[in-house]
Amino acid sequence: MTNKKITVLFDNTENDQLPLYVEATWQEPQKAFITLDLRNGEVDADYQPIGDNGVPTSVHNGVVLRFSIVPENTGESISKIIAHFEDQLLSIYKKSQVKLNSSNNFVGCAAEGIDEEQLGDEILFLSRDIGCMSFDNRVDIGDEETLLDVIEVTPDTSNLEQYVAQVVKKMEANYFILEGSWTDSEVVTLRVLEKLSQHTDCLNKNGMIMLLDNIDSHVIDGFSRNDIEQDDIDAAMSRN
């Protein structure tokens, strides 16, 4: 038992910075986890495939242990989490074994001389600690929703190009961008004008000037200069 060692298979690569973040349309990100295979001590990380709500027999029978993590973790963070808990993972591996049960199925259980309940508590506590560390290391994902939150209807400049640059800088500083479009100047420009056009009743002077100066040169579905009420223009011009 003392000669047992774990082998970390998870490979953090720069080309896959969020390796366990998989999101289907209108769904939450897929479940992610760090795994410990009690057959050979291999440690890896993976996610639940889209549309797959079951678990492999090896997981169901406790042969492969899963420790849930937040999927919004970079590959670097996942590697750090594994390294941080390497001793605890090794301890669980050393105290475990895989054997055939009465139904002739391989199952994970405590090794000879190890208390099953104490081992179960050790696994439970490690699962909790891994989950907490992954939560602390999560990144905020930049998407269309966060982009719209960054765009203000009371900008501090009436220059569209300058304001777009401000929005892009804020997005890049505060969010992890999965798709480059959310910091693409053309996309951001259109989203700025769209948001301004949807809030003409509460724009400040800069926002209204920005909208009036640029609305004719950009196509916004269902909106044109004629849709801007004069009362909204007058009210905006009185706001700083």
Contacts in CASP RR format, 6 or more apart in sequence:
PFRMAT RR
TARGET T0000
AUTHOR 0000-0000-0000
METHOD contacts of the structure
MODEL  1
MTNKKITVLFDNTENDQLPLYVEATWQEPQKAFITLDLRNGEVDADYQPI
GDNGVPTSVHNGVVLRFSIVPENTGESISKIIAHFEDQLLSIYKKSQVKL
NSSNNFVGCAAEGIDEEQLGDEILFLSRDIGCMSFDNRVDIGDEETLLDV
IEVTPDTSNLEQYVAQVVKKMEANYFILEGSWTDSEVVTLRVLEKLSQHT
DCLNKNGMIMLLDNIDSHVIDGFSRNDIEQDDIDAAMSRN
1 94 0 8 1.000
1 95 0 8 1.000
1 111 0 8 1.000
2 94 0 8 1.000
4 41 0 8 1.000
4 90 0 8 1.000
4 93 0 8 1.000
4 94 0 8 1.000
5 41 0 8 1.000
5 90 0 8 1.000
6 36 0 8 1.000
6 41 0 8 1.000
6 42 0 8 1.000
6 43 0 8 1.000
6 86 0 8 1.000
6 89 0 8 1.000
6 90 0 8 1.000
6 93 0 8 1.000
7 40 0 8 1.000
7 41 0 8 1.000
7 42 0 8 1.000
7 43 0 8 1.000
8 42 0 8 1.000
8 43 0 8 1.000
8 44 0 8 1.000
8 82 0 8 1.000
8 83 0 8 1.000
8 86 0 8 1.000
9 42 0 8 1.000
9 43 0 8 1.000
9 44 0 8 1.000
10 34 0 8 1.000
10 43 0 8 1.000
10 44 0 8 1.000
10 45 0 8 1.000
10 78 0 8 1.000
10 79 0 8 1.000
10 82 0 8 1.000
12 19 0 8 1.000
12 75 0 8 1.000
12 76 0 8 1.000
12 78 0 8 1.000
12 79 0 8 1.000
13 19 0 8 1.000
13 75 0 8 1.000
16 75 0 8 1.000
17 74 0 8 1.000
17 75 0 8 1.000
17 76 0 8 1.000
17 176 0 8 1.000
18 71 0 8 1.000
18 72 0 8 1.000
18 73 0 8 1.000
18 74 0 8 1.000
18 75 0 8 1.000
18 139 0 8 1.000
18 176 0 8 1.000
18 178 0 8 1.000
19 45 0 8 1.000
19 75 0 8 1.000
19 78 0 8 1.000
20 30 0 8 1.000
20 32 0 8 1.000
20 45 0 8 1.000
20 46 0 8 1.000
20 47 0 8 1.000
20 69 0 8 1.000
20 71 0 8 1.000
20 73 0 8 1.000
20 75 0 8 1.000
20 78 0 8 1.000
21 29 0 8 1.000
21 32 0 8 1.000
21 47 0 8 1.000
21 71 0 8 1.000
21 72 0 8 1.000
21 73 0 8 1.000
21 141 0 8 1.000
21 178 0 8 1.000
22 29 0 8 1.000
22 30 0 8 1.000
22 47 0 8 1.000
22 50 0 8 1.000
22 71 0 8 1.000
23 29 0 8 1.000
23 30 0 8 1.000
24 30 0 8 1.000
24 50 0 8 1.000
24 51 0 8 1.000
29 71 0 8 1.000
29 72 0 8 1.000
30 47 0 8 1.000
30 48 0 8 1.000
30 49 0 8 1.000
30 50 0 8 1.000
30 71 0 8 1.000
31 47 0 8 1.000
31 48 0 8 1.000
31 68 0 8 1.000
31 71 0 8 1.000
32 45 0 8 1.000
32 46 0 8 1.000
32 47 0 8 1.000
32 48 0 8 1.000
32 68 0 8 1.000
32 69 0 8 1.000
32 70 0 8 1.000
32 71 0 8 1.000
32 73 0 8 1.000
33 45 0 8 1.000
33 46 0 8 1.000
33 47 0 8 1.000
33 66 0 8 1.000
33 67 0 8 1.000
33 68 0 8 1.000
33 69 0 8 1.000
34 43 0 8 1.000
34 44 0 8 1.000
34 45 0 8 1.000
34 66 0 8 1.000
34 67 0 8 1.000
34 69 0 8 1.000
34 78 0 8 1.000
34 81 0 8 1.000
34 82 0 8 1.000
34 130 0 8 1.000
35 42 0 8 1.000
35 43 0 8 1.000
35 44 0 8 1.000
35 45 0 8 1.000
35 46 0 8 1.000
35 64 0 8 1.000
35 65 0 8 1.000
35 66 0 8 1.000
35 67 0 8 1.000
36 42 0 8 1.000
36 43 0 8 1.000
36 64 0 8 1.000
36 65 0 8 1.000
36 67 0 8 1.000
36 89 0 8 1.000
36 92 0 8 1.000
36 93 0 8 1.000
37 43 0 8 1.000
37 44 0 8 1.000
37 58 0 8 1.000
37 63 0 8 1.000
37 64 0 8 1.000
38 62 0 8 1.000
38 63 0 8 1.000
38 64 0 8 1.000
38 65 0 8 1.000
38 93 0 8 1.000
38 96 0 8 1.000
38 97 0 8 1.000
38 98 0 8 1.000
38 108 0 8 1.000
39 63 0 8 1.000
39 64 0 8 1.000
39 98 0 8 1.000
39 106 0 8 1.000
41 93 0 8 1.000
43 82 0 8 1.000
43 86 0 8 1.000
43 89 0 8 1.000
45 69 0 8 1.000
45 78 0 8 1.000
45 82 0 8 1.000
47 71 0 8 1.000
55 66 0 8 1.000
56 64 0 8 1.000
57 63 0 8 1.000
57 105 0 8 1.000
58 64 0 8 1.000
58 106 0 8 1.000
59 65 0 8 1.000
59 66 0 8 1.000
61 105 0 8 1.000
61 106 0 8 1.000
61 107 0 8 1.000
61 108 0 8 1.000
62 107 0 8 1.000
62 108 0 8 1.000
63 98 0 8 1.000
63 106 0 8 1.000
63 107 0 8 1.000
63 108 0 8 1.000
65 92 0 8 1.000
65 123 0 8 1.000
67 126 0 8 1.000
67 127 0 8 1.000
67 130 0 8 1.000
67 131 0 8 1.000
68 127 0 8 1.000
68 130 0 8 1.000
68 131 0 8 1.000
69 78 0 8 1.000
69 81 0 8 1.000
69 130 0 8 1.000
69 131 0 8 1.000
69 134 0 8 1.000
70 131 0 8 1.000
70 134 0 8 1.000
70 135 0 8 1.000
70 137 0 8 1.000
70 138 0 8 1.000
72 138 0 8 1.000
72 139 0 8 1.000
72 140 0 8 1.000
72 141 0 8 1.000
72 176 0 8 1.000
73 81 0 8 1.000
73 134 0 8 1.000
73 137 0 8 1.000
73 138 0 8 1.000
73 139 0 8 1.000
74 137 0 8 1.000
74 139 0 8 1.000
74 176 0 8 1.000
77 134 0 8 1.000
77 137 0 8 1.000
78 134 0 8 1.000
80 137 0 8 1.000
81 130 0 8 1.000
81 133 0 8 1.000
81 134 0 8 1.000
81 137 0 8 1.000
82 89 0 8 1.000
84 133 0 8 1.000
85 126 0 8 1.000
85 129 0 8 1.000
85 130 0 8 1.000
85 133 0 8 1.000
88 122 0 8 1.000
88 126 0 8 1.000
88 129 0 8 1.000
89 126 0 8 1.000
91 122 0 8 1.000
92 119 0 8 1.000
92 122 0 8 1.000
92 123 0 8 1.000
92 126 0 8 1.000
94 111 0 8 1.000
95 110 0 8 1.000
95 111 0 8 1.000
95 114 0 8 1.000
95 119 0 8 1.000
95 122 0 8 1.000
96 108 0 8 1.000
96 109 0 8 1.000
96 110 0 8 1.000
96 111 0 8 1.000
96 114 0 8 1.000
96 119 0 8 1.000
97 108 0 8 1.000
97 109 0 8 1.000
97 110 0 8 1.000
97 111 0 8 1.000
97 112 0 8 1.000
98 106 0 8 1.000
98 107 0 8 1.000
98 108 0 8 1.000
98 109 0 8 1.000
99 106 0 8 1.000
99 107 0 8 1.000
99 108 0 8 1.000
99 109 0 8 1.000
100 106 0 8 1.000
100 107 0 8 1.000
101 107 0 8 1.000
109 116 0 8 1.000
110 116 0 8 1.000
110 119 0 8 1.000
139 175 0 8 1.000
139 176 0 8 1.000
140 146 0 8 1.000
140 174 0 8 1.000
140 175 0 8 1.000
140 176 0 8 1.000
141 175 0 8 1.000
141 176 0 8 1.000
141 178 0 8 1.000
142 171 0 8 1.000
142 175 0 8 1.000
142 176 0 8 1.000
142 177 0 8 1.000
142 178 0 8 1.000
142 182 0 8 1.000
143 178 0 8 1.000
143 179 0 8 1.000
143 182 0 8 1.000
144 182 0 8 1.000
144 191 0 8 1.000
146 171 0 8 1.000
146 175 0 8 1.000
146 182 0 8 1.000
147 167 0 8 1.000
147 171 0 8 1.000
147 182 0 8 1.000
147 188 0 8 1.000
147 191 0 8 1.000
148 191 0 8 1.000
148 195 0 8 1.000
150 167 0 8 1.000
150 170 0 8 1.000
150 171 0 8 1.000
150 174 0 8 1.000
151 167 0 8 1.000
151 191 0 8 1.000
151 192 0 8 1.000
151 195 0 8 1.000
153 195 0 8 1.000
153 196 0 8 1.000
153 199 0 8 1.000
153 202 0 8 1.000
153 203 0 8 1.000
153 204 0 8 1.000
153 207 0 8 1.000
154 203 0 8 1.000
154 204 0 8 1.000
154 206 0 8 1.000
154 207 0 8 1.000
154 239 0 8 1.000
155 163 0 8 1.000
155 166 0 8 1.000
155 204 0 8 1.000
155 206 0 8 1.000
155 207 0 8 1.000
155 210 0 8 1.000
156 206 0 8 1.000
157 163 0 8 1.000
157 166 0 8 1.000
157 206 0 8 1.000
157 210 0 8 1.000
158 205 0 8 1.000
158 206 0 8 1.000
158 207 0 8 1.000
158 209 0 8 1.000
158 210 0 8 1.000
158 213 0 8 1.000
159 210 0 8 1.000
160 189 0 8 1.000
160 192 0 8 1.000
160 193 0 8 1.000
160 210 0 8 1.000
160 213 0 8 1.000
160 214 0 8 1.000
163 192 0 8 1.000
163 210 0 8 1.000
164 185 0 8 1.000
164 188 0 8 1.000
164 189 0 8 1.000
164 192 0 8 1.000
165 185 0 8 1.000
167 188 0 8 1.000
167 192 0 8 1.000
168 183 0 8 1.000
168 185 0 8 1.000
168 188 0 8 1.000
171 177 0 8 1.000
171 182 0 8 1.000
171 183 0 8 1.000
171 188 0 8 1.000
172 183 0 8 1.000
175 182 0 8 1.000
177 183 0 8 1.000
181 187 0 8 1.000
182 188 0 8 1.000
189 218 0 8 1.000
190 218 0 8 1.000
190 220 0 8 1.000
192 210 0 8 1.000
193 210 0 8 1.000
193 211 0 8 1.000
193 214 0 8 1.000
193 215 0 8 1.000
193 218 0 8 1.000
193 220 0 8 1.000
194 220 0 8 1.000
194 223 0 8 1.000
196 203 0 8 1.000
196 207 0 8 1.000
196 208 0 8 1.000
196 210 0 8 1.000
196 211 0 8 1.000
197 211 0 8 1.000
197 215 0 8 1.000
197 220 0 8 1.000
197 223 0 8 1.000
197 227 0 8 1.000
200 208 0 8 1.000
200 211 0 8 1.000
200 227 0 8 1.000
200 228 0 8 1.000
200 229 0 8 1.000
200 232 0 8 1.000
200 233 0 8 1.000
200 236 0 8 1.000
201 229 0 8 1.000
201 232 0 8 1.000
201 235 0 8 1.000
203 211 0 8 1.000
203 232 0 8 1.000
203 236 0 8 1.000
203 239 0 8 1.000
204 236 0 8 1.000
204 239 0 8 1.000
204 240 0 8 1.000
205 236 0 8 1.000
205 237 0 8 1.000
205 238 0 8 1.000
205 239 0 8 1.000
205 240 0 8 1.000
207 236 0 8 1.000
208 232 0 8 1.000
208 233 0 8 1.000
208 236 0 8 1.000
208 237 0 8 1.000
211 228 0 8 1.000
212 225 0 8 1.000
212 228 0 8 1.000
212 233 0 8 1.000
215 223 0 8 1.000
215 224 0 8 1.000
215 225 0 8 1.000
215 228 0 8 1.000
216 225 0 8 1.000
END
